[in-house]
Amino acid sequence: MSPVFPMLTVLTMFYYMCLRRRAMTATRGEMMNSHRTIVSNSRTSPLNAEVVQYAKEVVDFSSHYGSENSMSYTMWNLAGVPNVFPSSGDFTQTAVFRTYGTWWDQCPSASLPFKRTPPNFQSQDYVELTFEQQVYPTAVHVLETYHPGAVIRILACSANPYSPSPPAEVRWETLWSERPTKVNASQARQFKPCIKQINFPTNLIRLEINSSLLDYYTELDAVVLHGMKDKPLLSLKTSLIDMNDLDDDDYEDKDGCGMDSLNKKFNSAALREGPNNGYFDKLPYELIQLILNHLTLPDLCRLAQTCKLLNQHCCDPLQYIHLNLQPYWAKVNDTSLEFLQTRCTLVQWLNLSWTGNRGFISVAGFSRFLKGCGSELVRLELSCSHFLNETCLEVISEMCPNLQDLNLSSCDKLPPQAFNHIAKLCSLKRLILYRTKVEIEDYDVIASMIGAKCKKLRTLDLWRCKNITENGIAELASGCPLLEELDLGWCPTLQSSTGCFTKLARQLPNLQKLFLTANRSVCDTDIEELASNCTRLRQLDILGTRMVSPASLRKLLESCKDLCLLDVSFCSQIDNRSVLELNASFPKVFIKKSFTQ
């Protein structure tokens, strides 16, 4: 029997050597463009003075904590001069994203991650800001006022949003990036990363965020762009280059193997001929498929150009059961979808979140792709995909009969009537409509219909539903006894005195996550009912209540052994001493306490 493991080693080493060779053969010009090789020593004349400007406008973002009809905790607070900085603390005048920490990944509504997501893509949120003048950036300063450290990537765009004519080409360039790191201090800071120089002027900056390591919500106050009107001259001084320090971000686009060349790579027929494929011919087909399943999409593009055998494997539709294009949002366009189409006939999970904006993907291009690849889809992620219109939702409803999971969060340009097509998706199990223009006049009617028609419902997010009352909650609780997750944060019309929270606790014993954020009427009786009836509770948010005592919280913690998150921020009866005592008794529970500034 021929040995198998040496063959696997040969295949792995061959692929590794190909990547190393690309890095080692980079030209001096490519290396000088790397942000790790440039010494920041620009020279400017007095005529080219540095321009310092705050953001003029927030043009796009993925999420925020606040309401669409308010300025409290919204992304729009990032425009203009600072409201809070240099003060530290929790202030409504700052920009706050919707989530923090890992709690949202641990609740029943959390989705499984996509395979083939590159490890260097860890962005969870983003915000895009415009500035008055186009400049060549020399610095980007982010004013963080509470729990800093969430910004992991800063990008610049070549397109001018204020230009009367559309640009011939839209380019995004990474100015700075870093993996998520823990910042222990929660105080305000002026974040000043060392950015690289780019060869085009910009007035459109994008911040990408990862809040997974934070102990609480990050709060941003303003963004300052420093730059020159004219292109600065680079110093001839360059640092020594360690080729071992180069990563994918440094050379991926420069060596022609990034998503820019995806179209050419997948469509290329110029493959090397050879008498044989060495050990590869001896490996079982299924084994090679299993090995290739660990490669990212650009790596699959590269490997497809080595020989006909590997090209066959790299183009096999079984390699595209999960297709995650979100990490390549700045590159994916109609042509990309066209060349991927023949390989995606079996795709079941498709992630196009953040893609296609500013004309990259057209309605026609998206429709053609789904007509060829939508029949097997069960999960479709389209968060912040602003190219979508009513025609796109109609195509989804017609071409994706097996769809079970649809995410349209922050698709705020879709007209209300477009959502009528979703009713045709008879297999749908999960639907996200956060920050969309769905028009609902009476949430009690909706809650009543959900209670009557969705008996097996497991999770429901009614965050900031302004007019739901105890009547709707009663219908919901009686009709959906399997509920495991319920978010009623910032629902001001719910009052504990009506008994609505007591009914929830008694009728929903499977609850694992309950958010009653900013409901000041939550009281000890409600907490004690949760302790008696919802012993599986893992996450509870009662931020802002004035009527909960440490004694009732102790009963809850003693009863709910799986509780891991308890947010009692701004609860007036819970002081620091009480939190310290509870922490000492229940060290496995993260008890969050913030105080009004």
N, C-alpha and C positions, 0 to 999 in steps of 0.2 A: 504494500500500500504506500503510495507516495505521500510524503509529509504535507500537511495542509498549512500548519502555522508558519513555516518558512515562506510559503507563497504569500500569505497575508502580510508578512513582514516586508517582502519585496514590493508588493503593491503599495503599502503605506510609505515605504522609504522612497519609492519612485515619485509619488505625488509630492512628498515633502521636498525632495531635491528640486523638483520643477519650481516650486514656490521660492525656494532659497535662491535658485539661479536668477529668477526675475529680480529679486532684491539686489543681488550682487552685481547685476549688469545694468543697474540704473545709471543713467548719464549724470554727469556733474551738474547739468542744469536742473535735472529732476531733483537731485539731492539738495540743491540750494533752495528749491521751492518748499522743501519740507519745513514745517514749523519747528522741527527740532534741530534744524541746522542753521537757521538765520540768527545772526546777532542783531538785536534791535539797536541800530545805530544810525537811524535816518537823519539826513541833513535837509534842512529847509531854509529857504531865503526869507527875509522879512516880508516879501511880497506873498509868500505862501504861508501865512500864519495859520495856526491850528484853529479849527472851528469846534466849539463845544456846544452841544445842543441836547436838550431833553426831547423825549418822544413827543411827536405832535399828535399821534392818533394810534389807537389799538385797532388793527384791521382784522385780526383773526385769532382765535384761541380754541383750545380743546375743551376746557371746563373752567368753571369757577364756583366758589362757595355761595356767592350771593345770588340774588334774584335778577331776572332780566329787566325788571322794572325798577331797579334800585341802584344805588351807587355803593352800598355797603358790601365789602368783601368781593368786589367784582374786578375783572381784569381792566376795566376802563379806568381804574384808579392809577394805572401805570402811565397814563398820558400826562404830560406837563411836569411841573416842578414838584419836589417832594411835599407830601402832606404831613409826614410824621418824622422822617429821618432828621436828626440823628437819635431821636428817642427810640427806646426799645419797648416791646410789649405787643399785646393784642389790640389792634385798632381797626375800626370798621372802614377807615379811609384807605386801606391798603388793598392790594390784589392778592387773593387767596384761591388756590386750586381746590378742587372738590375733595381730594383724598390725601391721606398721608399714611406712612407706616405700611405694614403688611396685613393690616386687619381686613382690608377689602379682598385680599387674596385668600382669606381663611373663612369667608362667609359662604352660605349655600349658593349664592348667585355667581360666585367666581367661575370664570371660564377656564378651561384647560389651555395651557400655552400651546402655540403652534410649534410644530417641528421645524427644523431648519432655520430658526431665528438666529442670526449671527450673534455671538456673545458680546460684540462691541456695540450692539444696539440695545440700549436700556432706557430709552426715553419713554415716559408715561404721559406727559402733557407737553403742550407748547403754547407760546403766545408770540404773535408777530406785531412789530411796531414800526411805524413810519416816522421819518424825521423830515424837517423842512428842506434841508439841503443835501444833495448828494456829495459825499466825501470819500476819500480813501481812508479807511479806518486806521487809526493809530492806537485806540483804546476803547474798550466798552466797560463801563462801570455800572454795576447793578447794586442798588441801595436796598439792602435786606434789613427788615426791622424786627423780625421774630423767627426763630428757628431757621437760621440760614443753612446753606449747603445743598439746596435742591437743584440748582442750575448745573447741568452737566454738559451742555453743548450750546455754542453760540454760532449762528450762521448769518451770512450776508447774501443778499439777492441783487442781481444785476438789473432787475426791472425797476423802473421808477413808477410807483403807483399814481403819481400825479402827472405823468406825461399824457398829453392828449391822444397820442398814437400808440398802439400796442407794440411792444418790443419784438424785434425779429427773432431774438433768442433770449430765453430765461435761464440764467445760471445761478445755482446756489453753491456757495463756498463756505466750508467750515473754518471759522476764525479760531476757535478753541474748543477742545473737548477733553473730558476726563471721566473716568468711571465714578460711580457714586461713592462718596466718602463720608464718614461720620464726622460731623462738627459737634463737639460736646457742648459748646456754649450756645445759649439761646438769645444772646444779646444782639443788638443791631451791628451791622458791619457794612463797609463799602467794599464789595467784591470786585477786585481789579485783576482779572486773569491776563496773562501775557498772550496777546493774540498775534497771529501771523499776518503778514501783509498780503494783499490781493491786488490783482492787476486791473480792477474795474472799480469805479466809484459806486457807492450805494447809499440809499436812504431807507432801506428796508432790512430790519434786523429781526432775527428769530431766536428766542430762547427756548431750549428744550429742557424738561424738568424730570427728575426722578426723586420722589419723596419717600421711597421705601425705607430709608434708614433714619427718617426723622421721628422724633418722639411726639411731634404735634405738627399742625399745619404751618407751612412756611408762609411768610408774608413779605411781599415785595412792594416797594414804595415808588421807585422811579428807575429809569434807565438813562444813562448819559452816554452819548456817542461823541468821541473825539476823532477828528480827522482833518485831512488836508484837501483843499479844493483841487490842487494839482497833484499829480502822481509823484510821491517822494522817491528820491534816489536811494537805492539800496547800498549799504556799505559793502566794500569788497571783503571785509573781514568775515570769515565764516568759522564756525567751530568745527572741531574734528568730529568725524562721523563714525559712529559704531553701527555697523550694518546689523548687528544682533538687536539693535534697539528699534529697528523699523518695524512697524506693524501695518495691518491692512489699510488703516486710514491714511498712512503716509504715502503709499505707492499704488493703491488699488486703482484709482482713476488715471494715474499717470502712465501706467504700463499697458493701458488699453484693455484691461480685463475687468473693469468695473461695470456697473449697470449701463453706463453710456454705450458700451460695446455689446451689450446683451443681444441686441437685435442682429448684429453682424455675426456674433459667435454662434447663435443658434441657427442662423440661416446659412452659415458657411458650408460649402461642399468641398473645400480644399483641404482634405485630410490626407495625412501621410500614408503612402503605400509601403508595405513591407512584406517580406516572405512569411513572417509569423509574428505572433504577439507574445513570444516568450512564455512565461509561466501563466499569463492571463488566460490563455486558451484552455489550460488544465483546470481552472477553477470552475465550480458549478455556477450556472447563471444566477441562481438565487443568492449565492454567497456574495457575488460581486454587487448585486442589487442591495444587499444588506449593508455592505461596506459604504457604498455611495450614498446611502440614505442619511449618513452623518455629515455630508458636505452641505455648505451653504449654497444658495443659488448661484452667486458669481463663481464659486469654486467648481460647481457643476458645469458652468459655461467653459471654464478653462480646460477642464479634463476632457470635455467633448471634442477638443481640437487635437488630441494626442494621437488617436488612431481610430479606425472604423469600429473596432470592437467596443471601445469605451464610448464612442459616439452613440452607438446603438443603445448601450445601457443608459447613458445620460439623457437620451430622448425618450426613454420608455415612459409611458403615461403613469406607470406605477410609482415613479419617482415624484409625481406631482399630486398625490392624494391630498397632501397639505401644501398649500401655496401661500406663503406669507410675503407680500410685496410691500408692506408698510415700512420696513427698514430702508427701502429704496425709493421712498416717496418723491425725492427730488429728481429722479431719473425716469420713472415709469411713464410711458406715453402710449398713444395708440399703436405705434409700431411695435413696442414691446409686447402688448397684448396680442397683436396679430401673429407674431412669431412664436409666442407661447401657446397659441390656441390649439395647434395640432397635438401638443404634448399634454394638454390639460383636459382631455376628454373624460377622464375618470376622477377629476378633482372633486373632493367632498368638502374640504374646508378652504375657504378663500378669504384672504385679508387684503382689502384695498383701502384700508383706513389711511387718511391723510394724503392719499394719492390724487393725481389728476387735476389739481387746482392750477389756475392761471393758464388754462387752455391745453394742459398736457394730455388730458383724456377728454375726448368728445363724447357726446351722447351716442353718436353713431358707432364709434369705436367700442364703447362699453357694451352696447346692444349686440354688436356682432360677436363679441367675445362670449357673452352669456348664451347666445343662441347656439354656439358650438360647444359650450362647456358647462351649461347650467343644469343639465338633466340629472346629474348625480349629487348636486350641491345639497348639503344639509346645514352648513354654517356659512354665513356671509357677513363679514365685518366691513362696514362702510362709514365708520366714524369720520366726521369732518371732510367728507368727500363732496365738495361744493359744486362739482360738475353735474350732480344728480338733478333731474327734473321729473316731472310726472311721467314722461315717456319711459324713463329708466325704471320707475317702480312698476309700471305696467309690464315691461319686459321681464322683470324679476318674477312677477306673479304668474306670467305665462310660461316662462322657460325653466323655472325652478320648482317643480311640483313637489319635490321631497324636502323643501327647505323647512328646517326646524328652529333655526337660530338666526335672527336678523338684528343687526346693530346699526341704527341710523342716528346715533347720538351726535349732537352738534351739527346736524345737516339743516341749518337754520334758513337755508334759502329755498327749501322745498315748500310749495304752496300747500295750504291746508287740504285742498281737494285731492292732492296726490296720494294721501294716505288711505283713500278708499280702496285702492288696489290691494292693500295688505289683507283685506278681508278674504281674498281669494286663496290665500295660503293656508290650506286646511290642516297641514301638519305642523304648524308653527307652535313651538313650545316656549320660546324665549324671544322677547321683543323689547328693544331699548329705544325709547323715543325722547331721551333727555335733550333739552334745548332744541326742540323742533316746534313747528308752528301748528301742532294739533290743537284744534279749538274745542275746548270742553267748558260748557257753561255750568253744569251741575255735576260735581264729583260724587254726590250721593247716588245719583242715578247710575254712574259708572260703577261705583262700589257695589250697588245692588245687583247689577248685571253680572259682575265678576263673581259675586257670591252665588248667583243662580246657575251660571254656565261653566265656571272653572272650579269644579269641586276638587280637583287634584293640584291646585295651585300651590307651589312651594315658596315662592318669593315675590314680593310686591314692593315697589319703591314709589311712594306718594310724596316725596320730598317737595315741600313748598306748594302743596295743594291748598289754595287759599280758602275754599269754601266747603270742604268736607266736614260733616258734622257727626255727632254721635249716632245718628240714624244710619248713615252710610257705613260706619264702623261696625254697628251691630249686625247689619246684613252681611258684611264681609266676614266677620268672625264666625257667624253661624253657618255660612255656606262654604267656608274654606278651612276646615279643621286641620288640614295637613300643613298649613303655613309654617315655614321655618324661619323666614326673614321678613320683617316688616319695618319700613322706614316711614315714620310720620313726622320727621323733623320739619320744624317751621310751618306747622299747620295750626294757625292761631285760633281757628274756630272750634278746636277740640278743648273741652274743659273737663277736668277730673270730677267736678261736682255732679256731672251727669252720669257717672258710673261707667263711662266708656272704656277706660283703661282697666277697670276691674273685670269687665266682661271679656276684654281681650285676654287677660291673664287666665281666666277660668275656661275659656273656650279654645285656646290655642296652646295646648301643653307641649307641642313640639317646637316652640319658638327657640331659636338659637341666637338670633340677632333682633334687637328691638331698639330703634332710635326714636326717642321722643324729644329731640333737640329743640331747645328754646321754648318749651312749653312750661310756663311758670307755674301752672296749676298742679303739676305732678306732686303727689304727697306721699306720706309714709304708708297710708293704706294701700296705694298702688304698688309700692315696693314690696310690701308684705304679701300681697296677693301674688306677685311674680315669684317671690321666694317659695310660696306654698304650692304653686301650680306649674311653674315653668322651670323645672330643675335642670333642664338641658341648656339653659341660657348660657351663651358664650360672650356676647357683646351687648352692652347696654349703655346708651347715651342719654343722660338726663340733664345735659348742659342747661344752665339758666334757671332751674327751679329754685323757688324760695322756701319750699315746704317739706324738704326731705332732711331727716336727721341722721347722724352717724349711727344711731341704734338700729334703725331700719336697714341701713346698708350692711351692718354686721350680720343681721339675720339673712339677708340676701346672699352674702358671701359664704355663710355657713351652709346654706341650702344648695346653692348652685356651684357644685364642685368644679365644673368645667369653665367657669367664668374666667376670661383672660383680658377683657377690656371693659373698664368702667370709667366713663367720662362724667365727672362731677364739676367741671369748670363753671365758675360763676354761680355756684350753688351757695347761697348766702349763709346757710346753717353749717356748711362743711368748711372748717378752717384747716390751716396747715397742720396743726397738732392732730386733728382727727385723721387726716390723710396719713400722717406718719404712723399713727397707731394701727390703722387698718393695714398699711403696707407691712408692718412688722408681723401682724397676725396672718396675713395672706400674701406672702411674697411672690407667688406665681401670677398674681393679678396685676396688670398695668392699670393703675389708678391715676387718671389725669386730672390735675387741678390747676386752673388758671384763675387769676384775679383781675378784676376790673382795674384799668390804669387810672 
